[in-house]
Amino acid sequence: MDENKLSSVSQARTMEEIGDFWDTHDFTDYDTEAPDVTVTFRRSIGVEIKLFEAIERQARLRGVSVETLANLWLQQKLDEAKQDIAA
């Protein structure tokens, strides 16, 4: 960092001073334009390798990710199961 230049927020002149500043401050107090962030939690399940490879091939043929295809198929099966129970 140029020694004659001040940091825009902390007014620090060195990298060490900037570090010290942010050790005791929260950026959200200064960055009011920061967008809200949506966090999605994911879980994983074990899938037999041959089954995974088959899903991978199908996803490639359809031009979607393995995750998208697996989620779509699982949702379809759940919807079918709900219909079976309702009948």
PDB file as gemmi writes it, atoms N, CA and C in Angstrom:
CRYST1    1.000    1.000    1.000  90.00  90.00  90.00 P 1                      
ATOM      1  N   MET A   1       0.849  -1.180   0.000  1.00  0.00           N  
ATOM      2  CA  MET A   1       0.000   0.000   0.000  1.00  0.00           C  
ATOM      3  C   MET A   1       0.889   1.236   0.000  1.00  0.00           C  
ATOM      4  N   ASP A   2       0.539   2.215  -0.807  1.00  0.00           N  
ATOM      5  CA  ASP A   2       1.291   3.470  -0.870  1.00  0.00           C  
ATOM      6  C   ASP A   2       1.213   4.160   0.489  1.00  0.00           C  
ATOM      7  N   GLU A   3       2.361   4.444   1.076  1.00  0.00           N  
ATOM      8  CA  GLU A   3       2.404   5.000   2.436  1.00  0.00           C  
ATOM      9  C   GLU A   3       1.754   6.368   2.552  1.00  0.00           C  
ATOM     10  N   ASN A   4       1.606   7.092   1.455  1.00  0.00           N  
ATOM     11  CA  ASN A   4       0.987   8.417   1.499  1.00  0.00           C  
ATOM     12  C   ASN A   4      -0.527   8.343   1.317  1.00  0.00           C  
ATOM     13  N   LYS A   5      -1.023   7.172   1.039  1.00  0.00           N  
ATOM     14  CA  LYS A   5      -2.435   7.007   0.749  1.00  0.00           C  
ATOM     15  C   LYS A   5      -3.150   6.423   1.965  1.00  0.00           C  
ATOM     16  N   LEU A   6      -4.331   6.933   2.268  1.00  0.00           N  
ATOM     17  CA  LEU A   6      -5.114   6.425   3.383  1.00  0.00           C  
ATOM     18  C   LEU A   6      -6.136   5.413   2.882  1.00  0.00           C  
ATOM     19  N   SER A   7      -6.413   4.426   3.710  1.00  0.00           N  
ATOM     20  CA  SER A   7      -7.489   3.494   3.401  1.00  0.00           C  
ATOM     21  C   SER A   7      -8.801   4.268   3.448  1.00  0.00           C  
ATOM     22  N   SER A   8      -9.724   3.954   2.533  1.00  0.00           N  
ATOM     23  CA  SER A   8     -10.953   4.745   2.417  1.00  0.00           C  
ATOM     24  C   SER A   8     -11.833   4.678   3.663  1.00  0.00           C  
ATOM     25  N   VAL A   9     -11.860   3.578   4.368  1.00  0.00           N  
ATOM     26  CA  VAL A   9     -12.734   3.443   5.529  1.00  0.00           C  
ATOM     27  C   VAL A   9     -11.971   3.642   6.830  1.00  0.00           C  
ATOM     28  N   SER A  10     -10.882   2.914   6.984  1.00  0.00           N  
ATOM     29  CA  SER A  10     -10.179   2.928   8.267  1.00  0.00           C  
ATOM     30  C   SER A  10      -9.248   4.128   8.431  1.00  0.00           C  
ATOM     31  N   GLN A  11      -8.947   4.795   7.323  1.00  0.00           N  
ATOM     32  CA  GLN A  11      -7.987   5.897   7.320  1.00  0.00           C  
ATOM     33  C   GLN A  11      -6.596   5.428   7.757  1.00  0.00           C  
ATOM     34  N   ALA A  12      -6.346   4.138   7.638  1.00  0.00           N  
ATOM     35  CA  ALA A  12      -5.053   3.563   7.999  1.00  0.00           C  
ATOM     36  C   ALA A  12      -4.052   3.793   6.878  1.00  0.00           C  
ATOM     37  N   ARG A  13      -2.783   3.810   7.237  1.00  0.00           N  
ATOM     38  CA  ARG A  13      -1.722   4.046   6.250  1.00  0.00           C  
ATOM     39  C   ARG A  13      -0.959   2.773   5.911  1.00  0.00           C  
ATOM     40  N   THR A  14      -1.097   1.715   6.701  1.00  0.00           N  
ATOM     41  CA  THR A  14      -0.372   0.470   6.426  1.00  0.00           C  
ATOM     42  C   THR A  14      -1.340  -0.709   6.457  1.00  0.00           C  
ATOM     43  N   MET A  15      -0.896  -1.800   5.877  1.00  0.00           N  
ATOM     44  CA  MET A  15      -1.713  -3.007   5.889  1.00  0.00           C  
ATOM     45  C   MET A  15      -1.952  -3.482   7.331  1.00  0.00           C  
ATOM     46  N   GLU A  16      -0.966  -3.343   8.171  1.00  0.00           N  
ATOM     47  CA  GLU A  16      -1.117  -3.739   9.574  1.00  0.00           C  
ATOM     48  C   GLU A  16      -2.188  -2.901  10.275  1.00  0.00           C  
ATOM     49  N   GLU A  17      -2.193  -1.611  10.021  1.00  0.00           N  
ATOM     50  CA  GLU A  17      -3.218  -0.737  10.614  1.00  0.00           C  
ATOM     51  C   GLU A  17      -4.615  -1.102  10.096  1.00  0.00           C  
ATOM     52  N   ILE A  18      -4.691  -1.438   8.817  1.00  0.00           N  
ATOM     53  CA  ILE A  18      -5.987  -1.862   8.257  1.00  0.00           C  
ATOM     54  C   ILE A  18      -6.452  -3.141   8.947  1.00  0.00           C  
ATOM     55  N   GLY A  19      -5.532  -4.088   9.121  1.00  0.00           N  
ATOM     56  CA  GLY A  19      -5.873  -5.330   9.816  1.00  0.00           C  
ATOM     57  C   GLY A  19      -6.342  -5.077  11.231  1.00  0.00           C  
ATOM     58  N   ASP A  20      -5.639  -4.206  11.931  1.00  0.00           N  
ATOM     59  CA  ASP A  20      -6.032  -3.866  13.302  1.00  0.00           C  
ATOM     60  C   ASP A  20      -7.425  -3.246  13.329  1.00  0.00           C  
ATOM     61  N   PHE A  21      -7.698  -2.365  12.361  1.00  0.00           N  
ATOM     62  CA  PHE A  21      -9.003  -1.721  12.292  1.00  0.00           C  
ATOM     63  C   PHE A  21     -10.113  -2.760  12.128  1.00  0.00           C  
ATOM     64  N   TRP A  22      -9.952  -3.671  11.143  1.00  0.00           N  
ATOM     65  CA  TRP A  22     -11.021  -4.632  10.866  1.00  0.00           C  
ATOM     66  C   TRP A  22     -11.122  -5.727  11.921  1.00  0.00           C  
ATOM     67  N   ASP A  23     -10.089  -5.886  12.736  1.00  0.00           N  
ATOM     68  CA  ASP A  23     -10.178  -6.814  13.872  1.00  0.00           C  
ATOM     69  C   ASP A  23     -11.181  -6.324  14.907  1.00  0.00           C  
ATOM     70  N   THR A  24     -11.436  -5.026  14.906  1.00  0.00           N  
ATOM     71  CA  THR A  24     -12.316  -4.449  15.933  1.00  0.00           C  
ATOM     72  C   THR A  24     -13.563  -3.779  15.355  1.00  0.00           C  
ATOM     73  N   HIS A  25     -13.791  -3.905  14.041  1.00  0.00           N  
ATOM     74  CA  HIS A  25     -14.951  -3.292  13.400  1.00  0.00           C  
ATOM     75  C   HIS A  25     -15.673  -4.309  12.520  1.00  0.00           C  
ATOM     76  N   ASP A  26     -16.925  -4.046  12.238  1.00  0.00           N  
ATOM     77  CA  ASP A  26     -17.741  -4.915  11.395  1.00  0.00           C  
ATOM     78  C   ASP A  26     -18.035  -4.183  10.094  1.00  0.00           C  
ATOM     79  N   PHE A  27     -17.752  -4.846   8.954  1.00  0.00           N  
ATOM     80  CA  PHE A  27     -17.933  -4.168   7.670  1.00  0.00           C  
ATOM     81  C   PHE A  27     -19.381  -3.755   7.425  1.00  0.00           C  
ATOM     82  N   THR A  28     -20.348  -4.437   8.049  1.00  0.00           N  
ATOM     83  CA  THR A  28     -21.750  -4.080   7.818  1.00  0.00           C  
ATOM     84  C   THR A  28     -22.093  -2.712   8.404  1.00  0.00           C  
ATOM     85  N   ASP A  29     -21.261  -2.225   9.298  1.00  0.00           N  
ATOM     86  CA  ASP A  29     -21.465  -0.872   9.817  1.00  0.00           C  
ATOM     87  C   ASP A  29     -21.078   0.183   8.789  1.00  0.00           C  
ATOM     88  N   TYR A  30     -20.338  -0.219   7.759  1.00  0.00           N  
ATOM     89  CA  TYR A  30     -19.826   0.717   6.774  1.00  0.00           C  
ATOM     90  C   TYR A  30     -20.385   0.491   5.376  1.00  0.00           C  
ATOM     91  N   ASP A  31     -20.747  -0.738   5.054  1.00  0.00           N  
ATOM     92  CA  ASP A  31     -21.205  -1.071   3.707  1.00  0.00           C  
ATOM     93  C   ASP A  31     -22.712  -1.278   3.713  1.00  0.00           C  
ATOM     94  N   THR A  32     -23.458  -0.220   3.607  1.00  0.00           N  
ATOM     95  CA  THR A  32     -24.925  -0.319   3.633  1.00  0.00           C  
ATOM     96  C   THR A  32     -25.480  -0.764   2.293  1.00  0.00           C  
ATOM     97  N   GLU A  33     -24.657  -0.820   1.263  1.00  0.00           N  
ATOM     98  CA  GLU A  33     -25.095  -1.249  -0.066  1.00  0.00           C  
ATOM     99  C   GLU A  33     -24.881  -2.744  -0.269  1.00  0.00           C  
ATOM    100  N   ALA A  34     -24.399  -3.438   0.740  1.00  0.00           N  
ATOM    101  CA  ALA A  34     -24.159  -4.874   0.601  1.00  0.00           C  
ATOM    102  C   ALA A  34     -25.490  -5.602   0.395  1.00  0.00           C  
ATOM    103  N   PRO A  35     -25.558  -6.471  -0.605  1.00  0.00           N  
ATOM    104  CA  PRO A  35     -26.820  -7.175  -0.868  1.00  0.00           C  
ATOM    105  C   PRO A  35     -27.108  -8.217   0.207  1.00  0.00           C  
ATOM    106  N   ASP A  36     -28.396  -8.523   0.399  1.00  0.00           N  
ATOM    107  CA  ASP A  36     -28.758  -9.612   1.286  1.00  0.00           C  
ATOM    108  C   ASP A  36     -28.313 -10.914   0.641  1.00  0.00           C  
ATOM    109  N   VAL A  37     -27.950 -11.854   1.451  1.00  0.00           N  
ATOM    110  CA  VAL A  37     -27.458 -13.130   0.946  1.00  0.00           C  
ATOM    111  C   VAL A  37     -28.421 -14.226   1.365  1.00  0.00           C  
ATOM    112  N   THR A  38     -28.760 -15.080   0.420  1.00  0.00           N  
ATOM    113  CA  THR A  38     -29.596 -16.230   0.716  1.00  0.00           C  
ATOM    114  C   THR A  38     -28.698 -17.449   0.823  1.00  0.00           C  
ATOM    115  N   VAL A  39     -28.837 -18.173   1.889  1.00  0.00           N  
ATOM    116  CA  VAL A  39     -28.025 -19.361   2.111  1.00  0.00           C  
ATOM    117  C   VAL A  39     -28.910 -20.583   1.943  1.00  0.00           C  
ATOM    118  N   THR A  40     -28.425 -21.525   1.160  1.00  0.00           N  
ATOM    119  CA  THR A  40     -29.140 -22.777   0.960  1.00  0.00           C  
ATOM    120  C   THR A  40     -28.301 -23.892   1.560  1.00  0.00           C  
ATOM    121  N   PHE A  41     -28.891 -24.639   2.463  1.00  0.00           N  
ATOM    122  CA  PHE A  41     -28.187 -25.759   3.053  1.00  0.00           C  
ATOM    123  C   PHE A  41     -28.445 -26.999   2.217  1.00  0.00           C  
ATOM    124  N   ARG A  42     -27.418 -27.747   1.974  1.00  0.00           N  
ATOM    125  CA  ARG A  42     -27.540 -28.967   1.190  1.00  0.00           C  
ATOM    126  C   ARG A  42     -27.121 -30.149   2.031  1.00  0.00           C  
ATOM    127  N   ARG A  43     -27.670 -31.273   1.693  1.00  0.00           N  
ATOM    128  CA  ARG A  43     -27.288 -32.526   2.332  1.00  0.00           C  
ATOM    129  C   ARG A  43     -26.858 -33.478   1.235  1.00  0.00           C  
ATOM    130  N   SER A  44     -26.132 -34.477   1.596  1.00  0.00           N  
ATOM    131  CA  SER A  44     -25.711 -35.446   0.593  1.00  0.00           C  
ATOM    132  C   SER A  44     -26.190 -36.835   0.986  1.00  0.00           C  
ATOM    133  N   ILE A  45     -26.371 -37.656  -0.020  1.00  0.00           N  
ATOM    134  CA  ILE A  45     -26.734 -39.044   0.203  1.00  0.00           C  
ATOM    135  C   ILE A  45     -25.811 -39.911  -0.635  1.00  0.00           C  
ATOM    136  N   GLY A  46     -25.564 -41.102  -0.164  1.00  0.00           N  
ATOM    137  CA  GLY A  46     -24.740 -42.030  -0.926  1.00  0.00           C  
ATOM    138  C   GLY A  46     -25.546 -42.633  -2.067  1.00  0.00           C  
ATOM    139  N   VAL A  47     -24.918 -42.704  -3.242  1.00  0.00           N  
ATOM    140  CA  VAL A  47     -25.555 -43.296  -4.412  1.00  0.00           C  
ATOM    141  C   VAL A  47     -24.576 -44.310  -4.992  1.00  0.00           C  
ATOM    142  N   GLU A  48     -25.082 -45.478  -5.324  1.00  0.00           N  
ATOM    143  CA  GLU A  48     -24.221 -46.494  -5.919  1.00  0.00           C  
ATOM    144  C   GLU A  48     -23.576 -45.940  -7.179  1.00  0.00           C  
ATOM    145  N   ILE A  49     -22.319 -46.287  -7.419  1.00  0.00           N  
ATOM    146  CA  ILE A  49     -21.548 -45.698  -8.503  1.00  0.00           C  
ATOM    147  C   ILE A  49     -22.194 -45.928  -9.869  1.00  0.00           C  
ATOM    148  N   LYS A  50     -22.699 -47.121 -10.121  1.00  0.00           N  
ATOM    149  CA  LYS A  50     -23.334 -47.410 -11.425  1.00  0.00           C  
ATOM    150  C   LYS A  50     -24.589 -46.551 -11.607  1.00  0.00           C  
ATOM    151  N   LEU A  51     -25.361 -46.384 -10.553  1.00  0.00           N  
ATOM    152  CA  LEU A  51     -26.552 -45.548 -10.610  1.00  0.00           C  
ATOM    153  C   LEU A  51     -26.162 -44.097 -10.869  1.00  0.00           C  
ATOM    154  N   PHE A  52     -25.133 -43.629 -10.188  1.00  0.00           N  
ATOM    155  CA  PHE A  52     -24.667 -42.256 -10.378  1.00  0.00           C  
ATOM    156  C   PHE A  52     -24.198 -42.039 -11.809  1.00  0.00           C  
ATOM    157  N   GLU A  53     -23.463 -42.991 -12.346  1.00  0.00           N  
ATOM    158  CA  GLU A  53     -22.971 -42.872 -13.723  1.00  0.00           C  
ATOM    159  C   GLU A  53     -24.131 -42.803 -14.711  1.00  0.00           C  
ATOM    160  N   ALA A  54     -25.180 -43.581 -14.465  1.00  0.00           N  
ATOM    161  CA  ALA A  54     -26.361 -43.553 -15.337  1.00  0.00           C  
ATOM    162  C   ALA A  54     -27.064 -42.198 -15.245  1.00  0.00           C  
ATOM    163  N   ILE A  55     -27.167 -41.665 -14.042  1.00  0.00           N  
ATOM    164  CA  ILE A  55     -27.776 -40.334 -13.868  1.00  0.00           C  
ATOM    165  C   ILE A  55     -26.926 -39.279 -14.558  1.00  0.00           C  
ATOM    166  N   GLU A  56     -25.617 -39.415 -14.424  1.00  0.00           N  
ATOM    167  CA  GLU A  56     -24.695 -38.483 -15.086  1.00  0.00           C  
ATOM    168  C   GLU A  56     -24.907 -38.482 -16.604  1.00  0.00           C  
ATOM    169  N   ARG A  57     -25.024 -39.656 -17.188  1.00  0.00           N  
ATOM    170  CA  ARG A  57     -25.253 -39.753 -18.639  1.00  0.00           C  
ATOM    171  C   ARG A  57     -26.568 -39.085 -19.028  1.00  0.00           C  
ATOM    172  N   GLN A  58     -27.617 -39.370 -18.259  1.00  0.00           N  
ATOM    173  CA  GLN A  58     -28.920 -38.780 -18.552  1.00  0.00           C  
ATOM    174  C   GLN A  58     -28.882 -37.259 -18.417  1.00  0.00           C  
ATOM    175  N   ALA A  59     -28.195 -36.774 -17.418  1.00  0.00           N  
ATOM    176  CA  ALA A  59     -28.086 -35.327 -17.221  1.00  0.00           C  
ATOM    177  C   ALA A  59     -27.364 -34.690 -18.401  1.00  0.00           C  
ATOM    178  N   ARG A  60     -26.285 -35.322 -18.842  1.00  0.00           N  
ATOM    179  CA  ARG A  60     -25.536 -34.800 -19.978  1.00  0.00           C  
ATOM    180  C   ARG A  60     -26.416 -34.743 -21.227  1.00  0.00           C  
ATOM    181  N   LEU A  61     -27.182 -35.806 -21.471  1.00  0.00           N  
ATOM    182  CA  LEU A  61     -28.083 -35.850 -22.630  1.00  0.00           C  
ATOM    183  C   LEU A  61     -29.126 -34.736 -22.578  1.00  0.00           C  
ATOM    184  N   ARG A  62     -29.575 -34.401 -21.377  1.00  0.00           N  
ATOM    185  CA  ARG A  62     -30.610 -33.380 -21.202  1.00  0.00           C  
ATOM    186  C   ARG A  62     -30.045 -31.966 -21.068  1.00  0.00           C  
ATOM    187  N   GLY A  63     -28.728 -31.879 -20.944  1.00  0.00           N  
ATOM    188  CA  GLY A  63     -28.091 -30.565 -20.829  1.00  0.00           C  
ATOM    189  C   GLY A  63     -28.300 -29.900 -19.484  1.00  0.00           C  
ATOM    190  N   VAL A  64     -28.429 -30.712 -18.423  1.00  0.00           N  
ATOM    191  CA  VAL A  64     -28.587 -30.170 -17.077  1.00  0.00           C  
ATOM    192  C   VAL A  64     -27.541 -30.791 -16.163  1.00  0.00           C  
ATOM    193  N   SER A  65     -27.405 -30.244 -14.984  1.00  0.00           N  
ATOM    194  CA  SER A  65     -26.446 -30.800 -14.028  1.00  0.00           C  
ATOM    195  C   SER A  65     -27.026 -32.059 -13.390  1.00  0.00           C  
ATOM    196  N   VAL A  66     -26.153 -32.869 -12.858  1.00  0.00           N  
ATOM    197  CA  VAL A  66     -26.575 -34.078 -12.139  1.00  0.00           C  
ATOM    198  C   VAL A  66     -27.497 -33.690 -10.984  1.00  0.00           C  
ATOM    199  N   GLU A  67     -27.148 -32.625 -10.278  1.00  0.00           N  
ATOM    200  CA  GLU A  67     -27.946 -32.179  -9.137  1.00  0.00           C  
ATOM    201  C   GLU A  67     -29.358 -31.792  -9.565  1.00  0.00           C  
ATOM    202  N   THR A  68     -29.457 -31.060 -10.673  1.00  0.00           N  
ATOM    203  CA  THR A  68     -30.764 -30.638 -11.158  1.00  0.00           C  
ATOM    204  C   THR A  68     -31.617 -31.841 -11.538  1.00  0.00           C  
ATOM    205  N   LEU A  69     -31.035 -32.780 -12.282  1.00  0.00           N  
ATOM    206  CA  LEU A  69     -31.791 -33.957 -12.701  1.00  0.00           C  
ATOM    207  C   LEU A  69     -32.197 -34.811 -11.504  1.00  0.00           C  
ATOM    208  N   ALA A  70     -31.287 -35.031 -10.577  1.00  0.00           N  
ATOM    209  CA  ALA A  70     -31.601 -35.830  -9.395  1.00  0.00           C  
ATOM    210  C   ALA A  70     -32.714 -35.180  -8.583  1.00  0.00           C  
ATOM    211  N   ASN A  71     -32.649 -33.869  -8.396  1.00  0.00           N  
ATOM    212  CA  ASN A  71     -33.706 -33.165  -7.659  1.00  0.00           C  
ATOM    213  C   ASN A  71     -35.044 -33.254  -8.382  1.00  0.00           C  
ATOM    214  N   LEU A  72     -35.029 -33.104  -9.693  1.00  0.00           N  
ATOM    215  CA  LEU A  72     -36.252 -33.192 -10.489  1.00  0.00           C  
ATOM    216  C   LEU A  72     -36.872 -34.577 -10.360  1.00  0.00           C  
ATOM    217  N   TRP A  73     -36.068 -35.614 -10.535  1.00  0.00           N  
ATOM    218  CA  TRP A  73     -36.584 -36.977 -10.454  1.00  0.00           C  
ATOM    219  C   TRP A  73     -37.081 -37.313  -9.044  1.00  0.00           C  
ATOM    220  N   LEU A  74     -36.354 -36.900  -8.036  1.00  0.00           N  
ATOM    221  CA  LEU A  74     -36.792 -37.164  -6.668  1.00  0.00           C  
ATOM    222  C   LEU A  74     -38.114 -36.454  -6.373  1.00  0.00           C  
ATOM    223  N   GLN A  75     -38.243 -35.219  -6.842  1.00  0.00           N  
ATOM    224  CA  GLN A  75     -39.493 -34.485  -6.638  1.00  0.00           C  
ATOM    225  C   GLN A  75     -40.647 -35.169  -7.351  1.00  0.00           C  
ATOM    226  N   GLN A  76     -40.408 -35.654  -8.574  1.00  0.00           N  
ATOM    227  CA  GLN A  76     -41.453 -36.368  -9.312  1.00  0.00           C  
ATOM    228  C   GLN A  76     -41.893 -37.620  -8.558  1.00  0.00           C  
ATOM    229  N   LYS A  77     -40.947 -38.357  -8.012  1.00  0.00           N  
ATOM    230  CA  LYS A  77     -41.289 -39.572  -7.252  1.00  0.00           C  
ATOM    231  C   LYS A  77     -42.074 -39.227  -5.991  1.00  0.00           C  
ATOM    232  N   LEU A  78     -41.709 -38.160  -5.320  1.00  0.00           N  
ATOM    233  CA  LEU A  78     -42.451 -37.741  -4.127  1.00  0.00           C  
ATOM    234  C   LEU A  78     -43.873 -37.337  -4.483  1.00  0.00           C  
ATOM    235  N   ASP A  79     -44.026 -36.616  -5.597  1.00  0.00           N  
ATOM    236  CA  ASP A  79     -45.362 -36.216  -6.047  1.00  0.00           C  
ATOM    237  C   ASP A  79     -46.216 -37.441  -6.362  1.00  0.00           C  
ATOM    238  N   GLU A  80     -45.622 -38.442  -7.031  1.00  0.00           N  
ATOM    239  CA  GLU A  80     -46.336 -39.683  -7.326  1.00  0.00           C  
ATOM    240  C   GLU A  80     -46.737 -40.405  -6.049  1.00  0.00           C  
ATOM    241  N   ALA A  81     -45.839 -40.434  -5.083  1.00  0.00           N  
ATOM    242  CA  ALA A  81     -46.136 -41.108  -3.813  1.00  0.00           C  
ATOM    243  C   ALA A  81     -47.275 -40.423  -3.088  1.00  0.00           C  
ATOM    244  N   LYS A  82     -47.313 -39.095  -3.132  1.00  0.00           N  
ATOM    245  CA  LYS A  82     -48.414 -38.354  -2.506  1.00  0.00           C  
ATOM    246  C   LYS A  82     -49.737 -38.680  -3.181  1.00  0.00           C  
ATOM    247  N   GLN A  83     -49.730 -38.796  -4.499  1.00  0.00           N  
ATOM    248  CA  GLN A  83     -50.950 -39.128  -5.239  1.00  0.00           C  
ATOM    249  C   GLN A  83     -51.422 -40.536  -4.895  1.00  0.00           C  
ATOM    250  N   ASP A  84     -50.472 -41.461  -4.752  1.00  0.00           N  
ATOM    251  CA  ASP A  84     -50.819 -42.840  -4.402  1.00  0.00           C  
ATOM    252  C   ASP A  84     -51.470 -42.902  -3.027  1.00  0.00           C  
ATOM    253  N   ILE A  85     -50.953 -42.128  -2.099  1.00  0.00           N  
ATOM    254  CA  ILE A  85     -51.497 -42.124  -0.738  1.00  0.00           C  
ATOM    255  C   ILE A  85     -52.886 -41.479  -0.714  1.00  0.00           C  
ATOM    256  N   ALA A  86     -53.059 -40.422  -1.520  1.00  0.00           N  
ATOM    257  CA  ALA A  86     -54.332 -39.705  -1.560  1.00  0.00           C  
ATOM    258  C   ALA A  86     -55.444 -40.524  -2.242  1.00  0.00           C  
ATOM    259  N   ALA A  87     -55.056 -41.461  -3.089  1.00  0.00           N  
ATOM    260  CA  ALA A  87     -56.057 -42.242  -3.847  1.00  0.00           C  
ATOM    261  C   ALA A  87     -56.710 -43.316  -3.032  1.00  0.00           C  
TER     262      ALA A  87                                                      
END                                                                             
